[in-house]
Amino acid sequence: MSILSEQSPARLLQIRGQLYDLLSHCIPADVILKNLTFALLKTMDQQIVGKILEAAAEYDHRLRLGNKDIFHLEAFVAKVMSIYKRFLMDLGMA
């Protein structure tokens, strides 16, 4: 999963393009968020699963209130990258 392999602005831009492609093919943003969250949870360490679920719930709520789905999906990915990078730094791996 590219979100976990590298946490950088360039990777975020690449993922934004993939998200936009999914949205342009009429895949609902809530479905994208749900599937992305479940895929992430399968590979995440148990120590940060709660934080990822919290972020998913927050951005699901924002999706329902907002208009620009791409912004909320991209913000979710950025949040996950931040959580994961902090986790790696705490372990001394980054």
VEXTI-861973 format. One record per residue: x, y, z of N, C-alpha, C in turn; residue number from 1. Coordinates in steps of 0.02 Angstrom, whole numbers, plus 50000, padded with zeros to 5 digits. Example, Ala and Ser with C-alpha at 12.3 -4.5 7.8 and 13.67 -1.06 7.14 Angstrom:
% VEXTI-861973
@n_xx->50660	n_yy->49716	n_zz->50390	ca_xx->50615	ca_yy->49775	ca_zz->50390	c_xx->50660	c_yy->49835	c_zz->50390	i->1
@n_xx->50642	n_yy->49888	n_zz->50354	ca_xx->50684	ca_yy->49947	ca_zz->50357	c_xx->50645	c_yy->50002	c_zz->50394	i->2
***
This chain:
% VEXTI-861973
@n_xx->50043	n_yy->49941	n_zz->50000	ca_xx->50000	ca_yy->50000	ca_zz->50000	c_xx->50045	c_yy->50062	c_zz->50000	i->1
@n_xx->50033	n_yy->50105	n_zz->49953	ca_xx->50078	ca_yy->50162	ca_zz->49943	c_xx->50075	c_yy->50213	c_zz->50000	i->2
@n_xx->50021	n_yy->50215	n_zz->50037	ca_xx->50016	ca_yy->50261	ca_zz->50094	c_xx->50068	c_yy->50242	c_zz->50147	i->3
@n_xx->50079	n_yy->50178	n_zz->50156	ca_xx->50124	ca_yy->50155	ca_zz->50208	c_xx->50196	c_yy->50151	c_zz->50185	i->4
@n_xx->50207	n_yy->50146	n_zz->50120	ca_xx->50276	ca_yy->50139	ca_zz->50096	c_xx->50315	c_yy->50204	c_zz->50099	i->5
@n_xx->50281	n_yy->50260	n_zz->50091	ca_xx->50314	ca_yy->50325	ca_zz->50093	c_xx->50264	c_yy->50378	c_zz->50115	i->6
@n_xx->50284	n_yy->50420	n_zz->50162	ca_xx->50241	ca_yy->50473	ca_zz->50186	c_xx->50274	c_yy->50540	c_zz->50166	i->7
@n_xx->50256	n_yy->50564	n_zz->50107	ca_xx->50285	ca_yy->50625	ca_zz->50081	c_xx->50232	c_yy->50664	c_zz->50041	i->8
@n_xx->50245	n_yy->50728	n_zz->50030	ca_xx->50199	ca_yy->50767	ca_zz->49989	c_xx->50192	c_yy->50740	c_zz->49918	i->9
@n_xx->50246	n_yy->50714	n_zz->49890	ca_xx->50243	ca_yy->50686	ca_zz->49823	c_xx->50197	c_yy->50625	c_zz->49821	i->10
@n_xx->50202	n_yy->50583	n_zz->49872	ca_xx->50159	ca_yy->50523	ca_zz->49875	c_xx->50086	c_yy->50543	c_zz->49886	i->11
@n_xx->50075	n_yy->50594	n_zz->49926	ca_xx->50007	ca_yy->50618	ca_zz->49938	c_xx->49977	c_yy->50644	c_zz->49873	i->12
@n_xx->50016	n_yy->50679	n_zz->49833	ca_xx->49993	ca_yy->50704	ca_zz->49768	c_xx->49975	c_yy->50645	c_zz->49722	i->13
@n_xx->50016	n_yy->50593	n_zz->49723	ca_xx->50003	ca_yy->50534	ca_zz->49682	c_xx->49937	c_yy->50501	c_zz->49703	i->14
@n_xx->49928	n_yy->50494	n_zz->49768	ca_xx->49868	ca_yy->50462	ca_zz->49794	c_xx->49806	c_yy->50505	c_zz->49780	i->15
@n_xx->49815	n_yy->50572	n_zz->49783	ca_xx->49760	ca_yy->50617	ca_zz->49766	c_xx->49736	c_yy->50604	c_zz->49695	i->16
@n_xx->49782	n_yy->50593	n_zz->49650	ca_xx->49764	ca_yy->50577	ca_zz->49581	c_xx->49724	c_yy->50513	c_zz->49576	i->17
@n_xx->49744	n_yy->50463	n_zz->49615	ca_xx->49708	ca_yy->50399	ca_zz->49615	c_xx->49638	c_yy->50408	c_zz->49644	i->18
@n_xx->49632	n_yy->50447	n_zz->49697	ca_xx->49567	ca_yy->50460	ca_zz->49727	c_xx->49522	c_yy->50497	c_zz->49678	i->19
@n_xx->49550	n_yy->50547	n_zz->49645	ca_xx->49512	ca_yy->50586	ca_zz->49597	c_xx->49488	c_yy->50541	c_zz->49539	i->20
@n_xx->49530	n_yy->50495	n_zz->49518	ca_xx->49511	ca_yy->50448	ca_zz->49466	c_xx->49452	c_yy->50405	c_zz->49487	i->21
@n_xx->49454	n_yy->50382	n_zz->49549	ca_xx->49397	ca_yy->50342	ca_zz->49575	c_xx->49333	c_yy->50384	c_zz->49577	i->22
@n_xx->49339	n_yy->50445	n_zz->49601	ca_xx->49280	ca_yy->50489	ca_zz->49604	c_xx->49253	c_yy->50505	c_zz->49534	i->23
@n_xx->49297	n_yy->50514	n_zz->49486	ca_xx->49275	ca_yy->50530	ca_zz->49418	c_xx->49241	c_yy->50470	c_zz->49384	i->24
@n_xx->49252	n_yy->50410	n_zz->49412	ca_xx->49217	ca_yy->50351	ca_zz->49387	c_xx->49154	c_yy->50336	c_zz->49428	i->25
@n_xx->49130	n_yy->50387	n_zz->49462	ca_xx->49066	ca_yy->50385	ca_zz->49499	c_xx->49065	c_yy->50336	c_zz->49558	i->26
@n_xx->49122	n_yy->50325	n_zz->49587	ca_xx->49125	ca_yy->50285	ca_zz->49648	c_xx->49114	c_yy->50333	c_zz->49706	i->27
@n_xx->49064	n_yy->50321	n_zz->49748	ca_xx->49048	ca_yy->50368	ca_zz->49802	c_xx->49107	c_yy->50374	c_zz->49852	i->28
@n_xx->49115	n_yy->50434	n_zz->49877	ca_xx->49171	ca_yy->50449	ca_zz->49922	c_xx->49167	c_yy->50407	c_zz->49986	i->29
@n_xx->49106	n_yy->50395	n_zz->50011	ca_xx->49101	ca_yy->50356	ca_zz->50073	c_xx->49122	c_yy->50283	c_zz->50062	i->30
@n_xx->49111	n_yy->50258	n_zz->50002	ca_xx->49133	ca_yy->50190	ca_zz->49985	c_xx->49209	c_yy->50188	c_zz->49980	i->31
@n_xx->49238	n_yy->50239	n_zz->49950	ca_xx->49311	ca_yy->50243	ca_zz->49945	c_xx->49341	c_yy->50245	c_zz->50015	i->32
@n_xx->49314	n_yy->50288	n_zz->50058	ca_xx->49340	ca_yy->50296	ca_zz->50126	c_xx->49334	c_yy->50230	c_zz->50165	i->33
@n_xx->49277	n_yy->50197	n_zz->50160	ca_xx->49266	ca_yy->50135	ca_zz->50196	c_xx->49315	c_yy->50081	c_zz->50173	i->34
@n_xx->49322	n_yy->50071	n_zz->50108	ca_xx->49367	ca_yy->50020	ca_zz->50082	c_xx->49439	c_yy->50036	c_zz->50097	i->35
@n_xx->49457	n_yy->50099	n_zz->50093	ca_xx->49525	ca_yy->50120	ca_zz->50109	c_xx->49541	c_yy->50107	c_zz->50182	i->36
@n_xx->49493	n_yy->50123	n_zz->50225	ca_xx->49502	ca_yy->50112	ca_zz->50298	c_xx->49511	c_yy->50037	c_zz->50313	i->37
@n_xx->49468	n_yy->49996	n_zz->50285	ca_xx->49473	ca_yy->49924	ca_zz->50297	c_xx->49539	c_yy->49896	c_zz->50271	i->38
@n_xx->49561	n_yy->49919	n_zz->50213	ca_xx->49625	ca_yy->49896	ca_zz->50186	c_xx->49683	c_yy->49917	c_zz->50231	i->39
@n_xx->49680	n_yy->49978	n_zz->50256	ca_xx->49732	ca_yy->50002	ca_zz->50301	c_xx->49734	c_yy->49963	c_zz->50366	i->40
@n_xx->49676	n_yy->49949	n_zz->50393	ca_xx->49672	ca_yy->49914	ca_zz->50458	c_xx->49702	c_yy->49844	c_zz->50455	i->41
@n_xx->49699	n_yy->49813	n_zz->50397	ca_xx->49728	ca_yy->49746	ca_zz->50389	c_xx->49803	c_yy->49746	c_zz->50396	i->42
@n_xx->49835	n_yy->49803	n_zz->50380	ca_xx->49908	ca_yy->49806	ca_zz->50380	c_xx->49937	c_yy->49847	c_zz->50437	i->43
@n_xx->49894	n_yy->49881	n_zz->50475	ca_xx->49918	ca_yy->49925	ca_zz->50529	c_xx->49934	c_yy->49886	c_zz->50593	i->44
@n_xx->49981	n_yy->49913	n_zz->50630	ca_xx->49997	ca_yy->49887	ca_zz->50696	c_xx->49938	c_yy->49902	c_zz->50742	i->45
@n_xx->49924	n_yy->49858	n_zz->50788	ca_xx->49867	ca_yy->49865	ca_zz->50833	c_xx->49871	c_yy->49928	c_zz->50876	i->46
@n_xx->49930	n_yy->49954	n_zz->50886	ca_xx->49938	ca_yy->50013	ca_zz->50928	c_xx->49906	c_yy->50076	c_zz->50897	i->47
@n_xx->49899	n_yy->50078	n_zz->50831	ca_xx->49872	ca_yy->50138	ca_zz->50799	c_xx->49805	c_yy->50126	c_zz->50765	i->48
@n_xx->49776	n_yy->50067	n_zz->50772	ca_xx->49712	ca_yy->50053	ca_zz->50741	c_xx->49658	c_yy->50101	c_zz->50766	i->49
@n_xx->49658	n_yy->50115	n_zz->50831	ca_xx->49609	ca_yy->50160	ca_zz->50859	c_xx->49613	c_yy->50230	c_zz->50829	i->50
@n_xx->49674	n_yy->50254	n_zz->50820	ca_xx->49683	ca_yy->50321	ca_zz->50791	c_xx->49659	c_yy->50323	c_zz->50718	i->51
@n_xx->49671	n_yy->50269	n_zz->50682	ca_xx->49649	ca_yy->50267	ca_zz->50613	c_xx->49573	c_yy->50266	c_zz->50609	i->52
@n_xx->49542	n_yy->50227	n_zz->50653	ca_xx->49469	ca_yy->50225	ca_zz->50654	c_xx->49439	c_yy->50292	c_zz->50674	i->53
@n_xx->49471	n_yy->50326	n_zz->50721	ca_xx->49449	ca_yy->50393	ca_zz->50741	c_xx->49452	c_yy->50441	c_zz->50682	i->54
@n_xx->49507	n_yy->50439	n_zz->50646	ca_xx->49515	ca_yy->50483	ca_zz->50588	c_xx->49463	c_yy->50466	c_zz->50534	i->55
@n_xx->49450	n_yy->50401	n_zz->50524	ca_xx->49401	ca_yy->50381	ca_zz->50474	c_xx->49331	c_yy->50407	c_zz->50493	i->56
@n_xx->49314	n_yy->50402	n_zz->50556	ca_xx->49249	ca_yy->50427	ca_zz->50579	c_xx->49244	c_yy->50502	c_zz->50570	i->57
@n_xx->49298	n_yy->50537	n_zz->50587	ca_xx->49299	ca_yy->50610	ca_zz->50580	c_xx->49290	c_yy->50631	c_zz->50507	i->58
@n_xx->49326	n_yy->50599	n_zz->50462	ca_xx->49322	ca_yy->50619	ca_zz->50392	c_xx->49259	c_yy->50593	c_zz->50358	i->59
@n_xx->49230	n_yy->50540	n_zz->50383	ca_xx->49165	ca_yy->50517	ca_zz->50358	c_xx->49113	c_yy->50570	c_zz->50375	i->60
@n_xx->49116	n_yy->50596	n_zz->50435	ca_xx->49070	ca_yy->50650	ca_zz->50456	c_xx->49080	c_yy->50712	c_zz->50412	i->61
@n_xx->49143	n_yy->50730	n_zz->50400	ca_xx->49157	ca_yy->50788	ca_zz->50358	c_xx->49133	c_yy->50778	c_zz->50286	i->62
@n_xx->49138	n_yy->50717	n_zz->50262	ca_xx->49113	ca_yy->50702	ca_zz->50194	c_xx->49038	c_yy->50716	c_zz->50190	i->63
@n_xx->49003	n_yy->50698	n_zz->50242	ca_xx->48930	ca_yy->50707	ca_zz->50241	c_xx->48910	c_yy->50781	c_zz->50246	i->64
@n_xx->48952	n_yy->50821	n_zz->50279	ca_xx->48937	ca_yy->50892	ca_zz->50286	c_xx->48962	c_yy->50935	c_zz->50228	i->65
@n_xx->49017	n_yy->50914	n_zz->50197	ca_xx->49050	ca_yy->50956	ca_zz->50147	c_xx->49027	c_yy->50942	c_zz->50076	i->66
@n_xx->49058	n_yy->50980	n_zz->50031	ca_xx->49040	ca_yy->50974	ca_zz->49960	c_xx->49095	c_yy->50943	c_zz->49917	i->67
@n_xx->49156	n_yy->50958	n_zz->49931	ca_xx->49212	ca_yy->50936	ca_zz->49891	c_xx->49242	c_yy->50872	c_zz->49920	i->68
@n_xx->49219	n_yy->50815	n_zz->49895	ca_xx->49239	ca_yy->50750	ca_zz->49923	c_xx->49314	c_yy->50739	c_zz->49919	i->69
@n_xx->49346	n_yy->50762	n_zz->49866	ca_xx->49417	ca_yy->50750	ca_zz->49857	c_xx->49457	c_yy->50782	c_zz->49914	i->70
@n_xx->49436	n_yy->50839	n_zz->49938	ca_xx->49472	ca_yy->50873	ca_zz->49993	c_xx->49471	c_yy->50831	c_zz->50056	i->71
@n_xx->49414	n_yy->50802	n_zz->50071	ca_xx->49406	ca_yy->50763	ca_zz->50132	c_xx->49444	c_yy->50696	c_zz->50127	i->72
@n_xx->49442	n_yy->50665	n_zz->50069	ca_xx->49478	ca_yy->50602	ca_zz->50060	c_xx->49554	c_yy->50614	c_zz->50063	i->73
@n_xx->49576	n_yy->50668	n_zz->50032	ca_xx->49647	ca_yy->50684	ca_zz->50033	c_xx->49669	c_yy->50701	c_zz->50104	i->74
@n_xx->49628	n_yy->50737	n_zz->50141	ca_xx->49644	ca_yy->50754	ca_zz->50211	c_xx->49648	c_yy->50691	c_zz->50254	i->75
@n_xx->49604	n_yy->50642	n_zz->50241	ca_xx->49607	ca_yy->50579	ca_zz->50277	c_xx->49673	c_yy->50543	c_zz->50264	i->76
@n_xx->49693	n_yy->50540	n_zz->50201	ca_xx->49756	ca_yy->50507	ca_zz->50183	c_xx->49814	c_yy->50543	c_zz->50217	i->77
@n_xx->49813	n_yy->50609	n_zz->50216	ca_xx->49867	ca_yy->50647	ca_zz->50249	c_xx->49869	c_yy->50633	c_zz->50324	i->78
@n_xx->49811	n_yy->50628	n_zz->50355	ca_xx->49807	ca_yy->50613	ca_zz->50426	c_xx->49835	c_yy->50543	c_zz->50441	i->79
@n_xx->49817	n_yy->50495	n_zz->50399	ca_xx->49843	ca_yy->50427	ca_zz->50409	c_xx->49918	c_yy->50426	c_zz->50400	i->80
@n_xx->49943	n_yy->50462	n_zz->50350	ca_xx->50015	ca_yy->50466	ca_zz->50340	c_xx->50049	c_yy->50496	c_zz->50402	i->81
@n_xx->50019	n_yy->50547	n_zz->50430	ca_xx->50047	ca_yy->50579	ca_zz->50489	c_xx->50048	c_yy->50532	c_zz->50549	i->82
@n_xx->49993	n_yy->50498	n_zz->50559	ca_xx->49988	ca_yy->50449	ca_zz->50615	c_xx->50041	c_yy->50395	c_zz->50607	i->83
@n_xx->50047	n_yy->50369	n_zz->50546	ca_xx->50093	ca_yy->50314	ca_zz->50533	c_xx->50166	c_yy->50337	c_zz->50540	i->84
@n_xx->50181	n_yy->50396	n_zz->50515	ca_xx->50249	ca_yy->50423	ca_zz->50519	c_xx->50268	c_yy->50434	c_zz->50593	i->85
@n_xx->50221	n_yy->50461	n_zz->50632	ca_xx->50234	ca_yy->50471	ca_zz->50703	c_xx->50246	c_yy->50405	c_zz->50739	i->86
@n_xx->50207	n_yy->50354	n_zz->50720	ca_xx->50215	ca_yy->50288	ca_zz->50748	c_xx->50284	c_yy->50260	c_zz->50733	i->87
@n_xx->50306	n_yy->50267	n_zz->50671	ca_xx->50372	ca_yy->50243	ca_zz->50651	c_xx->50428	c_yy->50281	c_zz->50687	i->88
@n_xx->50419	n_yy->50346	n_zz->50696	ca_xx->50469	ca_yy->50386	ca_zz->50731	c_xx->50473	c_yy->50365	c_zz->50804	i->89
@n_xx->50416	n_yy->50350	n_zz->50834	ca_xx->50416	ca_yy->50327	ca_zz->50904	c_xx->50452	c_yy->50260	c_zz->50911	i->90
@n_xx->50448	n_yy->50219	n_zz->50859	ca_xx->50483	ca_yy->50155	ca_zz->50859	c_xx->50557	c_yy->50162	c_zz->50841	i->91
@n_xx->50575	n_yy->50220	n_zz->50815	ca_xx->50643	ca_yy->50232	ca_zz->50794	c_xx->50659	c_yy->50204	c_zz->50726	i->92
@n_xx->50608	n_yy->50195	n_zz->50684	ca_xx->50618	ca_yy->50165	ca_zz->50618	c_xx->50621	c_yy->50216	c_zz->50562	i->93
@n_xx->50600	n_yy->50278	n_zz->50576	ca_xx->50599	ca_yy->50328	ca_zz->50521	c_xx->50658	c_yy->50375	c_zz->50527	i->94
***
